[in-house]
Amino acid sequence: MDARIKALGMFLNRFSIRVVAVMTVIAGLGWSSVGWSQVPMTWHSRAGSSVRAELIRVDDSKVVLQVEGNRSPVEVSLDSLTLESRLQAMQLWFNERDAKQFQMIRQHLPGMYERPEAVSRLLLEIHKAVPESPYAGIWAGVGLSEGENNLELAKRLLMQAIKRIEAQQEVMAGRHSMTLASARNNLGVVALKQQEANPAASSFIAGVQSSRVVSAVLEHNMQLLAQTDSMRTGLIELAPRLRSELLTTLASADVSTSKPNLNESLYYTLDFDLPIEAGAGNRKVEGLDSPSVFMELVSIGTGFVVAPGIVLTSTDVITNTDGYGPKMITVGSYQHGIFKALTCKNCLMTSPRISARSGIVIRTNETIGTVTRFRIIPHRAGSSDAELAALHVPGLDLAPLCIANDTPTPATELKLYGYDPGQNLVKQGVREFTGEILTEPDHLGVQKVSNETTGGNRGGPVMSDDKVVQGIVFAMSENELETNGRAFGARMIRSWFNRNVRTTSLTSVDDLPPEKRFDPKASVVPVFVWGLKSGSGLFSDVADGTGPSESLMIENTWCVSCIGSSYQDCPNCVNGSQSYRKQEVVSSSRIAGDVYAPVVKKKRCPTCSGRGKLKCPHCKNGRLDLRRR
């Protein structure tokens, strides 16, 4: 702990003077001041006293607090606070700094695609203005490298951003892990553009080691480096030890399942962990934060745990939404008394059938042949293949519910467990909706239930008093005037699960006696579906999905062979001159006569006409022609 506090002090000493200087720059650019609002917290001194106050800022070796009841803020030395209060101050301060810088630069992120050289200069100023946060430095580094090919300044900015992340990780281990992996990937790309293979490999390896899940872009760049080195072109030469370590690290890495279409080029990534204060997004439910500032809540439903880490729900919750574009699914649960929203890694739904029709004769003026035509046949609405979905939620530490062996009969009284949509969903928790089975299963296995069904409790289980799941309510009644629901019985659940989920099995009634079965309210969870806000198009499938994050990738368009200069050194000369030897008279005497010896001469190189450079054959004016791909 003492080492962490010492690192904090060094970090503050390093940046305190610069903070004061750059506040004037911020005001000149029209940005708001650094003042911020925090809820009052308890602060403890080493002398044993405590006070309720808001944190205003952290300067050098002191904190500025607004004590309740006082008009003016007071300065308190960091050394006078307890270890817990010091860490609390630094965590709040880093959160505020990250949120501040993120709000300043988020509007400029779309411009990185079209005008990176212009945006990077503004980001450079923001990087200087908020010297604790890494976002602007990473984005400015990418902009300078891709927009201006200013590799030295880009490298310096990326290294500064990495140091800022490492300084924050001294206080909070694991913070900015995805951002750090992105910074190291970009630093590796800059090194490769400078034809420095060994530093690039070291940076890529460190990027893999800093993140739990490796992005597909980082994997692609590492594979490209290993492939180029194995071709022995002489352009990039990698030390054998680093090449072995690169391949070993790549083979053992947990790579993201998302695979974007990538060309044979190097790619920058702007993957970043969202700041804590900036992750609030759209608050439709009290106590629930949006996983991204660019996403809003588009659907709410219910699910229940049927196997370790597997939640069964209705596809109606996932697909019947008002959102557009890619979606993210989170599942809420109370773990150790704290409500958390865990990200769904995979959503398993039954794939549609594909019909093939062969033997269709195609006649043209030249040939006669046959073709096969394929047609996608979606599942019939109301069938279990169309209405059920399983969510794989890593880290969901909840016990699975027991599933009955057969379908319930009409007039069986059952309780529907689910959530009532509204702002107090989290606070109210799971609700019980009493009712009974109304009908026998139809030809699709659907039964009607009298339990009141809403948009919030669809996907919830209907259970008997012995804590056994008898079915799942997948949708509301087709008649809008009725409050009844439509459900599948336990036999349909088992049939669908056994066909589609091969990695685990359901818990049977025979597996657990009644006294050992779990409380249904503990294993019934809310399902939240998030979609892009209007006008947002920044969420990419490159993000690893392990936490609130955003992602953007930019392809390098500068030629690596000539380092963007559009010229290569002539292989047949040095600075436009060729050396050759010629026998000439070096001395003369009356006795020996003329003495001949080889003399080194120079002549203009015919290959490059004395210029010492050749036009790079791989690019045009230093840029790669990506349109040919």
Phi and psi in degrees as a GROMACS rama.xvg file:
@    title "Ramachandran Plot"
@    xaxis  label "Phi"
@    yaxis  label "Psi"
@TYPE xy
-61.9383  -36.1112  ASP-2
-65.0452  -37.5973  ALA-3
-65.4419  -42.1924  ARG-4
-66.2156  -39.275  ILE-5
-61.8642  -41.8844  LYS-6
-62.7593  -36.2208  ALA-7
-62.2533  -45.7952  LEU-8
-61.6621  -42.8053  GLY-9
-62.2897  -40.5702  MET-10
-62.7241  -44.2034  PHE-11
-67.046  -41.7473  LEU-12
-61.5998  -34.368  ASN-13
-68.8383  -34.0312  ARG-14
-111.125  -6.14864  PHE-15
-64.0732  -42.4225  SER-16
-67.0191  -38.498  ILE-17
-69.1861  -30.9577  ARG-18
-61.0019  -45.251  VAL-19
-62.7678  -39.8622  VAL-20
-68.3567  -38.2619  ALA-21
-82.3834  -10.8136  VAL-22
-62.3852  -33.4227  MET-23
-66.28  -37.7547  THR-24
-62.338  -42.825  VAL-25
-60.8505  -45.6762  ILE-26
-62.4708  -37.3147  ALA-27
-67.6432  -29.0905  GLY-28
-85.3098  -1.95156  LEU-29
88.4951  12.3311  GLY-30
-88.2711  151.889  TRP-31
-70.3667  161.445  SER-32
-72.2636  173.192  SER-33
-80.8312  -9.39825  VAL-34
-51.1107  143.104  GLY-35
-149.481  163.697  TRP-36
-113.263  131.389  SER-37
-132.04  150.72  GLN-38
-71.9018  147.672  VAL-39
-60.9643  139.533  PRO-40
-130.121  163.967  MET-41
-89.4315  131.086  THR-42
-119.764  133.4  TRP-43
-112.81  136.842  HIS-44
-97.995  161.853  SER-45
-69.3297  -18.2158  ARG-46
-79.3656  -8.77993  ALA-47
106.037  -6.74901  GLY-48
-87.4968  163.58  SER-49
-142.925  158.06  SER-50
-151.802  149.435  VAL-51
-96.6169  124.026  ARG-52
-158.242  159.845  ALA-53
-95.1732  140.377  GLU-54
-81.3181  123.697  LEU-55
-93.157  -50.4141  ILE-56
-165.542  170.257  ARG-57
-121.904  123.489  VAL-58
-127.733  125.118  ASP-59
50.0571  -109.851  ASP-60
-111.272  23.2408  SER-61
-141.289  161.641  LYS-62
-118.498  149.046  VAL-63
-109.007  120.346  VAL-64
-118.501  143.476  LEU-65
-102.713  98.13  GLN-66
-75.8137  139.574  VAL-67
-59.6535  128.619  GLU-68
95.3813  -16.0239  GLY-69
-96.709  145.151  ASN-70
-80.7242  -38.6092  ARG-71
-106.602  145.131  SER-72
-66.2995  156.474  PRO-73
-121.242  147.723  VAL-74
-98.296  132.073  GLU-75
-127.101  132.532  VAL-76
-68.3129  139.046  SER-77
-60.9514  -35.4721  LEU-78
-65.8066  -22.4893  ASP-79
-82.7332  -9.65842  SER-80
-91.4578  156.989  LEU-81
-71.2345  166.089  THR-82
-59.1696  -42.8026  LEU-83
-63.2507  -41.2081  GLU-84
-68.9659  -34.506  SER-85
-64.7764  -45.385  ARG-86
-63.9996  -38.6225  LEU-87
-60.8787  -42.525  GLN-88
-63.352  -43.7078  ALA-89
-70.1672  -37.2424  MET-90
-63.4905  -45.5829  GLN-91
-63.4323  -38.8432  LEU-92
-67.7925  -44.5881  TRP-93
-64.4566  -38.3243  PHE-94
-60.2736  -44.0338  ASN-95
-66.9553  -40.9857  GLU-96
-64.5462  -43.671  ARG-97
-62.8926  -45.0198  ASP-98
-62.9593  -39.4422  ALA-99
-62.4067  -51.3553  LYS-100
-66.4126  -37.5082  GLN-101
-63.7062  -41.7246  PHE-102
-65.3548  -28.6797  GLN-103
-75.335  -28.6246  MET-104
-109.492  -13.8392  ILE-105
-60.037  -32.6997  ARG-106
-69.9868  -17.3425  GLN-107
-95.2634  -6.32597  HIS-108
-60.5433  -43.9875  LEU-109
-60.1153  -28.0636  PRO-110
-72.1254  -10.1726  GLY-111
-65.1263  -26.0586  MET-112
-72.0197  -47.1595  TYR-113
-90.4037  -37.8123  GLU-114
-139.607  64.399  ARG-115
-62.5413  -32.4635  PRO-116
-69.1166  -33.8373  GLU-117
-77.6657  -43.616  ALA-118
-66.1065  -34.747  VAL-119
-63.2313  -32.6555  SER-120
-68.3008  -38.6184  ARG-121
-68.2855  -40.2091  LEU-122
-64.7326  -31.5735  LEU-123
-62.0267  -41.5913  LEU-124
-66.4498  -38.0516  GLU-125
-67.5987  -36.4554  ILE-126
-59.0757  -39.2873  HIS-127
-74.4417  -32.8541  LYS-128
-72.367  -34.5992  ALA-129
-120.125  87.1917  VAL-130
-81.2137  11.1841  PRO-131
-105.893  -17.3189  GLU-132
-104.081  146.486  SER-133
-96.0992  -11.4924  PRO-134
-58.8177  -53.9774  TYR-135
-62.7835  -36.2346  ALA-136
-64.431  -40.044  GLY-137
-67.5681  -46.7403  ILE-138
-67.9122  -38.9534  TRP-139
-65.4839  -38.8269  ALA-140
-60.934  -43.1633  GLY-141
-65.2592  -41.7441  VAL-142
-63.7862  -40.905  GLY-143
-68.9077  -37.8071  LEU-144
-69.7929  -44.377  SER-145
-83.9984  -36.5731  GLU-146
-80.0728  -45.5699  GLY-147
-113.919  -7.43861  GLU-148
59.3786  30.2496  ASN-149
-86.3232  84.0495  ASN-150
-74.2025  -36.2629  LEU-151
-66.5699  -45.8644  GLU-152
-67.852  -37.4267  LEU-153
-62.0771  -42.6325  ALA-154
-63.7458  -41.6628  LYS-155
-63.6812  -40.9976  ARG-156
-66.9126  -41.8812  LEU-157
-65.6512  -38.7482  LEU-158
-67.2778  -36.3357  MET-159
-65.1849  -40.7304  GLN-160
-63.22  -39.6514  ALA-161
-63.8973  -41.3082  ILE-162
-64.5447  -35.5563  LYS-163
-66.3772  -41.1235  ARG-164
-64.6994  -43.3999  ILE-165
-63.2446  -35.3493  GLU-166
-65.5903  -39.2709  ALA-167
-69.0369  -35.5251  GLN-168
-69.6055  -19.3833  GLN-169
-64.7041  -27.6808  GLU-170
-93.0515  -44.823  VAL-171
-127.614  101.229  MET-172
-61.5864  137.199  ALA-173
85.3146  -3.58081  GLY-174
-68.8958  140.147  ARG-175
59.2645  35.6822  HIS-176
-65.4451  -41.4894  SER-177
-70.2457  -38.8612  MET-178
-63.8443  -39.0261  THR-179
-65.7241  -41.5691  LEU-180
-61.6369  -39.3991  ALA-181
-65.3007  -43.6077  SER-182
-62.7017  -41.2368  ALA-183
-70.0351  -34.5118  ARG-184
-62.0705  -47.0503  ASN-185
-66.0945  -36.2236  ASN-186
-64.9702  -37.3018  LEU-187
-65.3172  -38.3836  GLY-188
-64.1983  -42.9446  VAL-189
-61.9325  -41.6182  VAL-190
-63.4311  -40.4605  ALA-191
-66.0036  -36.0833  LEU-192
-64.4946  -25.7276  LYS-193
-90.6362  8.38565  GLN-194
60.1988  36.7805  GLN-195
-109.967  89.9366  GLU-196
-71.4126  -41.5607  ALA-197
-65.0495  -48.1271  ASN-198
-61.1046  -34.9214  PRO-199
-64.048  -44.9014  ALA-200
-62.6471  -41.8383  ALA-201
-62.4386  -39.2565  SER-202
-68.3208  -41.9862  SER-203
-62.2076  -43.7248  PHE-204
-62.0919  -44.1843  ILE-205
-63.3956  -33.4094  ALA-206
-64.8372  -40.0579  GLY-207
-64.5661  -41.4026  VAL-208
-72.2134  -17.1105  GLN-209
-91.6914  -9.59677  SER-210
-127.775  144.031  SER-211
-66.5893  -40.2806  ARG-212
-122.981  129.17  VAL-213
-88.8603  133.164  VAL-214
-69.4134  154.03  SER-215
-64.9149  -27.2362  ALA-216
-68.2193  -44.5209  VAL-217
-63.0549  -41.1463  LEU-218
-60.3335  -43.3663  GLU-219
-60.8672  -45.6655  HIS-220
-64.1708  -38.3316  ASN-221
-66.5635  -41.7867  MET-222
-63.9434  -38.6888  GLN-223
-65.4045  -39.2619  LEU-224
-64.3268  -46.9812  LEU-225
-63.4771  -38.3861  ALA-226
-67.1784  -44.0942  GLN-227
-64.4347  -38.8558  THR-228
-65.9432  -38.4008  ASP-229
-70.2864  -20.6859  SER-230
-76.6177  -12.114  MET-231
55.1049  48.1799  ARG-232
-79.8861  -16.653  THR-233
87.0488  -15.1981  GLY-234
-71.4095  -42.9084  LEU-235
-128.363  123.436  ILE-236
-122.981  121.44  GLU-237
-107.318  135.289  LEU-238
-60.3198  139.016  ALA-239
-55.6856  -39.1507  PRO-240
-64.2122  -43.7573  ARG-241
-68.7603  -35.5865  LEU-242
-63.8873  -41.6618  ARG-243
-64.6377  -43.1048  SER-244
-66.4037  -36.3934  GLU-245
-62.0519  -47.0905  LEU-246
-68.2429  -38.6021  LEU-247
-64.6114  -44.4709  THR-248
-62.9339  -41.6166  THR-249
-65.4438  -38.4696  LEU-250
-68.9838  -31.5734  ALA-251
-96.6499  0.648044  SER-252
-77.2934  148.45  ALA-253
-91.7829  96.3974  ASP-254
-89.0604  144.189  VAL-255
-58.5346  143.216  SER-256
-74.4796  -16.472  THR-257
-74.5557  127.933  SER-258
-124.442  91.7177  LYS-259
-71.9183  161.002  PRO-260
-77.8091  115.9  ASN-261
-120.882  137.659  LEU-262
-82.4018  178.235  ASN-263
-79.9267  59.4111  GLU-264
-134.53  164.469  SER-265
-79.9418  148.013  LEU-266
-130.209  135.985  TYR-267
-85.0592  152.352  TYR-268
-124.83  142.308  THR-269
-115.233  44.1031  LEU-270
-72.3453  136.901  ASP-271
-152.872  144.58  PHE-272
-78.0145  130.008  ASP-273
-68.8934  141.74  LEU-274
-63.1464  150.654  PRO-275
-62.2469  -45.7288  ILE-276
-69.7486  -24.5937  GLU-277
-86.4494  -4.03168  ALA-278
-88.9389  12.8358  GLY-279
-70.7182  -41.3752  ALA-280
57.7097  -136.909  GLY-281
-95.8491  118.555  ASN-282
-100.872  88.8033  ARG-283
-90.1258  -21.691  LYS-284
-122.288  126.802  VAL-285
-65.1203  130.841  GLU-286
88.0035  1.55017  GLY-287
-121.303  122.416  LEU-288
-100.82  146.077  ASP-289
-65.8885  140.38  SER-290
-70.5873  -7.26685  PRO-291
-156.335  146.42  SER-292
-68.5952  -15.2701  VAL-293
-100.017  6.21662  PHE-294
-126.335  152.626  MET-295
-134.698  159.63  GLU-296
-73.9046  123.918  LEU-297
-117.361  -12.346  VAL-298
-160.938  145.912  SER-299
-131.046  137.736  ILE-300
-152.906  -166.103  GLY-301
-129.411  150.591  THR-302
-144.654  171.155  GLY-303
-144.781  148.221  PHE-304
-76.0601  123.512  VAL-305
-113.799  -14.4947  VAL-306
-158.686  163.572  ALA-307
-55.5444  118.084  PRO-308
74.6802  7.8141  GLY-309
-117.725  125.264  ILE-310
-114.686  127.565  VAL-311
-95.0574  133.824  LEU-312
-148.722  -170.704  THR-313
-102.537  140.989  SER-314
-65.8018  -21.0086  THR-315
-61.1133  -32.6011  ASP-316
-66.7374  -36.4733  VAL-317
-87.3386  -40.2277  ILE-318
-96.7212  -30.4358  THR-319
-87.0894  74.8438  ASN-320
-128.867  168.035  THR-321
-93.5034  -5.48734  ASP-322
-78.5691  173.833  GLY-323
-137.651  164.348  TYR-324
73.0746  -165.472  GLY-325
-64.8121  150.741  PRO-326
-126.363  155.913  LYS-327
-122.792  139.491  MET-328
-114.883  130.986  ILE-329
-125.019  152  THR-330
-122.288  127.629  VAL-331
-91.3378  145.337  GLY-332
-159.809  153.064  SER-333
-92.3048  119.139  TYR-334
-126.855  118.958  GLN-335
58.5866  36.3118  HIS-336
80.5186  4.312  GLY-337
-117.659  131.696  ILE-338
-79.0901  126.06  PHE-339
-130.002  147.905  LYS-340
-106.944  111.367  ALA-341
-95.4395  141.161  LEU-342
-81.4167  133.713  THR-343
-76.3511  125.369  CYS-344
-82.4342  -42.3677  LYS-345
-137.272  142.875  ASN-346
-116.301  114.943  CYS-347
-100.269  115.64  LEU-348
-127.173  151.421  MET-349
-64.4069  128.856  THR-350
-72.0896  146.616  SER-351
-67.9913  157.004  PRO-352
-80.8766  152.681  ARG-353
-119.312  123.168  ILE-354
-98.9868  134.561  SER-355
-118.16  132.714  ALA-356
-123.807  113.465  ARG-357
-104.187  167.911  SER-358
84.736  14.185  GLY-359
-78.5069  121.976  ILE-360
-82.7518  128.529  VAL-361
-113.721  121.087  ILE-362
-112.571  132.233  ARG-363
-128.625  -175.318  THR-364
-68.9034  -21.5838  ASN-365
-111.051  -37.45  GLU-366
-132.733  161.146  THR-367
-128.799  125.564  ILE-368
-150.267  178.049  GLY-369
-121.335  151.325  THR-370
-131.51  165.138  VAL-371
-116.367  127.121  THR-372
-105.85  135.315  ARG-373
-110.191  144.24  PHE-374
-138.131  130.177  ARG-375
-83.9593  126.317  ILE-376
-111.989  107.64  ILE-377
-69.5477  158.023  PRO-378
-70.8637  149.888  HIS-379
-67.9323  132.699  ARG-380
-59.502  135.32  ALA-381
96.2611  -10.5197  GLY-382
-85.5228  159.005  SER-383
-63.4443  -33.4503  SER-384
-65.0453  -27.0949  ASP-385
-93.1612  -18.0888  ALA-386
-113.4  -11.1434  GLU-387
-112.686  148.498  LEU-388
-145.856  146.773  ALA-389
-116.005  132.519  ALA-390
-107.234  127.474  LEU-391
-93.4773  113.83  HIS-392
-120.781  95.5514  VAL-393
-62.0941  140.88  PRO-394
86.7069  0.774494  GLY-395
-82.2233  100.189  LEU-396
-96.8031  65.9979  ASP-397
-126.27  145.63  LEU-398
-75.7291  140.345  ALA-399
-74.5718  150.53  PRO-400
-85.9206  154.74  LEU-401
-79.0314  138.609  CYS-402
-108.767  132.096  ILE-403
-66.438  164.822  ALA-404
-90.812  -20.4965  ASN-405
-134.049  173.069  ASP-406
-85.4794  137.488  THR-407
-68.8726  149.771  PRO-408
-91.6635  160.501  THR-409
-58.3004  150.405  PRO-410
75.6198  4.0649  ALA-411
-75.5014  124.04  THR-412
-81.0401  126.45  GLU-413
-137.304  159.008  LEU-414
-110.441  131.014  LYS-415
-94.1506  124.965  LEU-416
-104.234  128.217  TYR-417
-170.823  -174.054  GLY-418
-111.127  145.282  TYR-419
-94.7559  120.662  ASP-420
-64.9325  146.751  PRO-421
150.452  173.804  GLY-422
-66.3927  -24.054  GLN-423
-100.042  23.9841  ASN-424
-56.8189  -47.3414  LEU-425
-67.5144  -41.8395  VAL-426
-67.1124  -39.8756  LYS-427
-73.6731  -33.622  GLN-428
76.0712  -161.672  GLY-429
-72.7143  137.086  VAL-430
-113.704  156.746  ARG-431
-106.331  134.389  GLU-432
-123.191  109.403  PHE-433
-80.268  152.085  THR-434
175.3  -165.804  GLY-435
-149.093  165.567  GLU-436
-76.1606  129.704  ILE-437
-97.7143  -32.2332  LEU-438
-135.964  164.457  THR-439
-75.3671  159.69  GLU-440
-62.8061  137.76  PRO-441
-83.4642  -167.392  ASP-442
-65.7956  -17.4438  HIS-443
-99.2717  -0.00683952  LEU-444
86.6408  11.6112  GLY-445
-87.511  136.09  VAL-446
-122.871  147.217  GLN-447
-92.6995  141.924  LYS-448
-124.744  149.792  VAL-449
-86.83  -5.76288  SER-450
-59.9645  136.696  ASN-451
-62.6678  120.238  GLU-452
-113.518  128.636  THR-453
-124.436  177.326  THR-454
-65.3655  -23.1334  GLY-455
-83.3355  -33.0113  GLY-456
-98.9697  3.00666  ASN-457
-64.1157  138.329  ARG-458
94.3506  -4.37146  GLY-459
-84.3584  161.293  GLY-460
-87.6796  148.113  PRO-461
-102.359  127.369  VAL-462
-130.469  152.544  MET-463
-90.3556  173.715  SER-464
-68.1474  -17.7871  ASP-465
-89.1415  20.5264  ASP-466
63.3409  40.3485  LYS-467
-120.036  134.416  VAL-468
-76.2442  120.312  VAL-469
-98.6263  -13.2484  GLN-470
176.303  -176.548  GLY-471
-135.235  131.457  ILE-472
-86.0385  113.229  VAL-473
-98.5146  -16.348  PHE-474
-163.12  164.708  ALA-475
-78.2051  169.892  MET-476
-63.3919  148.486  SER-477
-69.3101  -22.3677  GLU-478
-87.1767  113.866  ASN-479
-64.6419  -18.1858  GLU-480
-82.9634  -10.7799  LEU-481
-100.647  152.93  GLU-482
-104.873  7.14126  THR-483
-71.0572  169.57  ASN-484
-125.781  168.831  GLY-485
-113.048  138.11  ARG-486
-139.915  158.167  ALA-487
-108.118  141.076  PHE-488
-76.9414  173.679  GLY-489
-60.6817  -34.9627  ALA-490
-63.9865  -39.9214  ARG-491
-66.3691  -37.435  MET-492
-61.6926  -47.3581  ILE-493
-62.4614  -42.5212  ARG-494
-62.301  -46.3453  SER-495
-66.2458  -44.2906  TRP-496
-62.523  -43.9361  PHE-497
-67.1921  -27.2517  ASN-498
-79.9247  -30.2839  ARG-499
-112.815  -24.899  ASN-500
-112.642  110.404  VAL-501
-103.478  -5.27317  ARG-502
-91.5502  -13.9788  THR-503
-154.065  179.822  THR-504
-133.585  162.836  SER-505
-80.2046  155.872  LEU-506
-86.989  122.667  THR-507
-90.1168  162.746  SER-508
-62.1828  -32.4479  VAL-509
-73.7629  -15.1149  ASP-510
-76.5313  -29.9623  ASP-511
-132.79  129.701  LEU-512
-69.8576  161.657  PRO-513
-55.3995  -36.0374  PRO-514
-72.2195  -15.0911  GLU-515
-105.476  2.14634  LYS-516
-77.4704  151.563  ARG-517
-89.2543  156.952  PHE-518
-63.8698  123.992  ASP-519
-61.386  -31.7447  PRO-520
-66.0895  -25.321  LYS-521
-77.3679  -23.3141  ALA-522
-109.985  3.99529  SER-523
-96.6485  125.306  VAL-524
-126.523  151.43  VAL-525
-79.1786  143.399  PRO-526
-114.162  123.311  VAL-527
-114.198  131.835  PHE-528
-112.979  127.828  VAL-529
-114.119  136.727  TRP-530
-124.976  168.811  GLY-531
-67.4448  139.925  LEU-532
-68.8469  158.611  LYS-533
-60.3  127.768  SER-534
89.8824  -5.21714  GLY-535
-97.8337  134.265  SER-536
-142.04  33.8773  GLY-537
-99.1853  -16.4835  LEU-538
-77.1148  126.2  PHE-539
-118.122  157.88  SER-540
-80.5356  10.7523  ASP-541
-82.6895  -23.3991  VAL-542
-60.1703  146.305  ALA-543
-82.2235  -12.076  ASP-544
78.1647  9.39008  GLY-545
-84.9197  -8.82106  THR-546
-173.53  -178.112  GLY-547
-63.2517  115.179  PRO-548
-156.023  163.287  SER-549
-130.852  163.064  GLU-550
-149.242  145.525  SER-551
-154.808  137.257  LEU-552
-122.705  144.55  MET-553
-129.732  128.794  ILE-554
-81.3091  136.55  GLU-555
-73.0232  125.671  ASN-556
-108.619  3.1734  THR-557
-89.5555  142.356  TRP-558
-71.3554  126.562  CYS-559
-79.1979  -28.6526  VAL-560
-64.2875  -40.9941  SER-561
-108.248  8.07065  CYS-562
56.2862  32.6293  ILE-563
79.8345  6.41195  GLY-564
-87.6583  -11.9209  SER-565
70.4593  3.85706  SER-566
-131.314  148.134  TYR-567
-118.56  152.289  GLN-568
-64.3259  137.34  ASP-569
-65.638  128.898  CYS-570
-75.4716  -10.0069  PRO-571
-107.208  5.96057  ASN-572
-155.074  176.822  CYS-573
-125.342  113.235  VAL-574
55.8271  35.0437  ASN-575
87.8408  0.590869  GLY-576
-120.066  143.234  SER-577
-111.815  140.242  GLN-578
-99.7145  140.924  SER-579
-147.617  162.141  TYR-580
-107.801  141.679  ARG-581
-140.224  135.471  LYS-582
-74.737  120.933  GLN-583
-136.451  161.021  GLU-584
-74.0274  119.588  VAL-585
-102.424  -21.0028  VAL-586
-160.209  167.507  SER-587
-149.447  143.81  SER-588
-144.085  160.39  SER-589
-68.9189  -30.5027  ARG-590
-83.9315  -53.5028  ILE-591
-87.5989  -17.9374  ALA-592
82.0625  -153.239  GLY-593
-76.4808  137.151  ASP-594
-107.297  122.294  VAL-595
-102.049  145.444  TYR-596
-153.273  152.636  ALA-597
-71.133  131.033  PRO-598
-118.855  133.794  VAL-599
-77.0502  123.848  VAL-600
-118.019  162.531  LYS-601
-125.617  144.83  LYS-602
-140.418  161.651  LYS-603
-69.9696  136.417  ARG-604
-70.7315  124.798  CYS-605
-74.4494  -21.3585  PRO-606
-68.8311  -45.4475  THR-607
-109.932  7.75168  CYS-608
57.9473  34.3622  SER-609
81.7803  3.51179  GLY-610
-82.481  -21.9716  ARG-611
78.4745  -2.77317  GLY-612
-130.918  151.705  LYS-613
-125.117  147.557  LEU-614
-63.273  131.107  LYS-615
-67.6272  126.654  CYS-616
-78.8298  -7.95635  PRO-617
-97.0655  -7.11676  HIS-618
-148.667  177.314  CYS-619
-128.12  113.719  LYS-620
56.5412  34.9771  ASN-621
86.6864  -8.04756  GLY-622
-106.714  142.802  ARG-623
-78.6472  142.303  LEU-624
-88.8015  93.6249  ASP-625
-76.2702  -11.8408  LEU-626
-72.2464  -18.9524  ARG-627
-76.0411  -8.16701  ARG-628
